[in-house]
Amino acid sequence: MKDADVIVIGTPVYWSNMSGYLTTFIDHMQINNDLKNADLYAIVQGADSNQTAAINSTYGSLNRISIRFKMHFVGIAQTDSQIQKMHQKMIGK
Ligand SMILES: Cc1cc2nc3c(=O)[nH]c(=O)nc-3n(C[C@H](O)[C@H](O)[C@H](O)COP(=O)(O)O)c2cc1C
C-alpha cells in the first residue's frame, strides 16, 4: 500500500455499512504520510439493489479517514456501470 498510487477497497455491506473486517483493517493502519496523495476508490457489494444507506455511511467514514491519511478519496461504486465508470477514471489517470 505504501508504494501504491491507487488503492481500491472492496467490502461487503453488513447492516447498511462497510464490514467490520474493513473497519478492523483500517483500525490497525498507522497514521503517517505513507499513503499521502494516493487515490482511494471503494466498491460496496450488498444483497439489496438499493445501497444508498450503505454508500452514504461508507462514504462518510472513508472520507474522514482519507482526510486523516491525506489520501484523495475519489468515490464509491456499487453497480457494474458505476464500476466501469470508476475504472475509466482510474486508467485515464
Ligand atoms: C451480517 C450481515 C449483514 C448484512 N447486511 C446487509 C445489508 O444491510 N444490506 C445488504 O444489501 N446486504 C446485506 N448483507 C448481505 C451481504 O452484503 C452480501 O451477501 C455480501 O455479498 C456477502 O459477502 P461475504 O460473503 O463476503 O460476507 C448482509 C450479510 C450479512 C452476513
The ligand as a Tripos MOL2 file, in Angstrom:
@<TRIPOS>MOLECULE
LIG
   31    33     1     0     0
SMALL
NO_CHARGES

@<TRIPOS>ATOM
      1 C1        -24.3710   -9.8390    8.9620 C.3       1 LIG1
      2 C2        -24.8010   -9.4930    7.5690 C.ar      1 LIG1
      3 C3        -25.4490   -8.2900    7.3690 C.ar      1 LIG1
      4 C4        -25.8370   -7.9300    6.0740 C.ar      1 LIG1
      5 N1        -26.4340   -6.7290    5.8720 N.ar      1 LIG1
      6 C5        -26.7940   -6.3590    4.6250 C.ar      1 LIG1
      7 C6        -27.4020   -5.0970    4.4030 C.ar      1 LIG1
      8 O1        -27.6350   -4.2960    5.3030 O.2       1 LIG1
      9 N2        -27.7240   -4.7700    3.1200 N.ar      1 LIG1
     10 C7        -27.4630   -5.6250    2.0560 C.ar      1 LIG1
     11 O2        -27.7650   -5.2650    0.9260 O.2       1 LIG1
     12 N3        -26.8850   -6.8240    2.2410 N.ar      1 LIG1
     13 C8        -26.5460   -7.2170    3.4970 C.ar      1 LIG1
     14 N4        -25.9470   -8.4340    3.6970 N.ar      1 LIG1
     15 C9        -25.6580   -9.2970    2.5420 C.3       1 LIG1
     16 C10       -24.1930   -9.1740    2.1160 C.3       1 LIG1
     17 O3        -23.7950   -7.8440    1.8710 O.3       1 LIG1
     18 C11       -23.9170   -9.9310    0.8290 C.3       1 LIG1
     19 O4        -24.4270  -11.2270    0.9010 O.3       1 LIG1
     20 C12       -22.4360   -9.9530    0.6130 C.3       1 LIG1
     21 O5        -22.1620  -10.0610   -0.7530 O.3       1 LIG1
     22 C13       -21.7730  -11.0820    1.4160 C.3       1 LIG1
     23 O6        -20.3620  -11.0230    1.2540 O.3       1 LIG1
     24 P1        -19.4470  -12.0370    2.1080 P.3       1 LIG1
     25 O7        -19.7740  -13.4200    1.5700 O.co2     1 LIG1
     26 O8        -18.0340  -11.6020    1.7890 O.co2     1 LIG1
     27 O9        -19.8100  -11.9040    3.5490 O.co2     1 LIG1
     28 C14       -25.5820   -8.8180    4.9860 C.ar      1 LIG1
     29 C15       -24.9320  -10.0320    5.2190 C.ar      1 LIG1
     30 C16       -24.5520  -10.3800    6.4850 C.ar      1 LIG1
     31 C17       -23.8460  -11.6990    6.7130 C.3       1 LIG1
@<TRIPOS>BOND
     1     1     2 1
     2     2     3 ar
     3     2    30 ar
     4     3     4 ar
     5     4     5 ar
     6     4    28 ar
     7     5     6 ar
     8     6     7 ar
     9     6    13 1
    10     7     8 2
    11     7     9 ar
    12     9    10 ar
    13    10    11 2
    14    10    12 ar
    15    12    13 ar
    16    13    14 ar
    17    14    15 1
    18    14    28 ar
    19    15    16 1
    20    16    17 1
    21    16    18 1
    22    18    19 1
    23    18    20 1
    24    20    21 1
    25    20    22 1
    26    22    23 1
    27    23    24 1
    28    24    25 2
    29    24    26 1
    30    24    27 1
    31    28    29 ar
    32    29    30 ar
    33    30    31 1
@<TRIPOS>SUBSTRUCTURE
     1 LIG1         1 GROUP 0 **** ****
